[in-house]
Amino acid sequence: MQISLPEFRKLCILKGIYPREPKKAPAGKEKTYYLRKDIIFLQHEPIITRLHERRIWKRKVKKAKDKKQASRVEYLKKHKPSYTLNHIVRERYPTFVDALRDLDDALCMVFLFAVMPASDKIIPARVATCRKLALEFEYYIIKTHSLRKVFLSIKGVYHQAEVQGQTITWLVPYKFSHTIRKDVDYKVMLSFLEFYEILLGFVNFKLYYQLGLPYPPKFTQNKFNAGDELEALEENKAAVTNLVTSTPTAVQEKPDAKKIAESKERISTLSQALKNVKESESSDDDSLEIVSGSDDEGGDAEEKNDQKMKDAEEEEDEEDEEGAKKPNANDEDAFFADDEMMKMRKQQEVYENLFEKCHFWLSRETPKDSIEFIIKCFGGKLSWEGNGTHDDPTITHEVVDRPKILGDKIISREYIQPQWVYDSINTKILLPAADYAPGAQLPPHLSPFVDDNAEGYVPEYRKKLEQLYKEKHGIALEEVLAKEEPSDESESDEERFAEDLAAEKQGTYSANQQKQNKKSKASHKLEVIKKEEKEQQETAVSLLSQRNRKIIQKMKMKKERKQKNVNRLEEKKAKLEKGLAKIENSTIVYQTEV
């Protein structure tokens, strides 16, 4: 292919070809191996020609600089060879759904470089492009109310959205002063970013086109410079023309007098021909009436039958119309109760109207960009300093991230910490604001991406949130039923009667003793059953191959590891309840016994 190693690595990244690890490396572990079919596939890539042209261009620029030909250098810089990645995007993702499935890494990379500082390795134009693409995608999520889950972590804020049936998860870093580290190979990351920018541009265009919005969207420069980036997007709901089916309009020709005269003559001749046809049809009808006059008497019976059939059909139509006018409401409710589309609409209403009646005021210390995005996704309104007044009577919630509230409290609004917004979204209800008051110890921020029931340990706060959700939606709570005592059904009535008689003769009969005997027998029976099942499993495992036995052994080790974690959490919980430990700064501190 006659390209350098960095160019080959970049080409593999763009084409989606990754190295392979052979089972037996023939030439050592330090070398990288690729499949032969992948190398043959790369040889036909048009970008290789552009890379050769760029190498020649660099030589010409260097030669012109050495000769101090300034005009020649400027000319070469204006005519730098370039290439496009559009054909690679269409090649790797034949359908739009394929692109959505592989959008997680692209969004994470774009949002990462959107907050990176510009340097000699990262040019400012690249950062501005990433920020623009990120804002366009966030704007689409806001308009469609597609956000489903949010989680605050050490790395950043995890978001999960559902776009056209595909689940997309991405990470947005916090807006801190990031530093450019020297131990990171930014050339590889920029190669990935170069492809992801084109991919996300294609996806944003398709999503906007389906909504009927113009792409790229327009920005209000004043708001954008002031930091109101999402507010700076101007919505234009004008219908977008179909770019696939639209054709250029033909040029209108001036009317010609000769053509107009010819068309009038054709119209006149056509009208005369139509008159002749009508006259011939009327004469044929008269002749048919004369011929059929003699058969009127024989056709009276048939006409009567036809009239009866018509009357019956009219009565049936009237009955159908009356039934359609008076539908049964109960039947409709029963019909649509199990409809999946109705359930999806109700869920979508929850996502659209969760913060519909809420108006938030964001203090200066709160993360405005993150909170603004998620509140707008769920139909809420918000204001902050510079975009509203603090004394607005319509404000219902004030987000504060300080231990104390500055100034006087306003009785008509709730004062909450930022975590309340995220927990309310994950729970899909408005949580009580008292637990999230400024200065109060916050409840645990539980991850919506973890299935606690599958892990084997359900935190207490998760149970509380589930109970609040059920009470909010009117779902009956599950009653805790007392476990029934095990009974020995295999024991016959005759044996029981004989045992009772013997106990009465000896004078040692008691109901409690009888229950204890039954419990011991039942537990013994369960132990026997468990022992038999264990023996059956051991015999089944012994008949398996060595590979399958290793797989089963790994599964057992995984279950044991999970059970150890559950036991460790249970021990921590017990110590906290007994007062042997306490939580300080989100960490558990164990107290030593004196």
Buried (B, 14 or more C-beta within 10 A) or exposed (E): EEBEEEBBBBBBBBBEBEEEEEEEEEEEEEEEEBEEEBEEEBEEBEBBEBBBBBBEBEEBBEEBEEEEEEEBBEEBEEEEBEBEBEEBBEEBBEEBEEBBEBBBEBBBBBBBBBBBEEEEBBEEEBBEBBBBBBBBBBBBBBBBBBBBBBBBEEEBBBBBBBBEEBEBBBBBBBEEEEEEEEEEEBEEBBBBBBBBBBBBBBBBBBBBBEEEBBBEBEBEEEBBEEEBBBBBBEEEEEEBEEEEEEEEEEEEEEEEEEEEEEEEEEEEEEEEEEEEEEEEEEEEEEEEEEEEEEEEEEEEEEEEEEEEEEEEEEEEEEEEEEEEEEEEEEEEEEEEEEEEEEEEEEEBEEBBEBBEEBBBBBBEEBBBBBBBBBBBBBBBBBBBEEBBEEEEEEBBBBBBBEEEBEEEEBEEBBBBBBBBBBBBBBBBBBBEBEBBBBEEEBBEBBBBEEEBEEEEBEBEBBEEBBEBBBEEEEEEEEEEEEEEEEEBEEBEEEEEEEBEEEBEEEEEBEEEEBEEBBBEBBEEEEEEEEEEEEEEEEEEEEEEEEEEEEEEEEEEEEEEEBEEEEEEBEEBBEBBEEEEBEEEEEEEEEEEEE
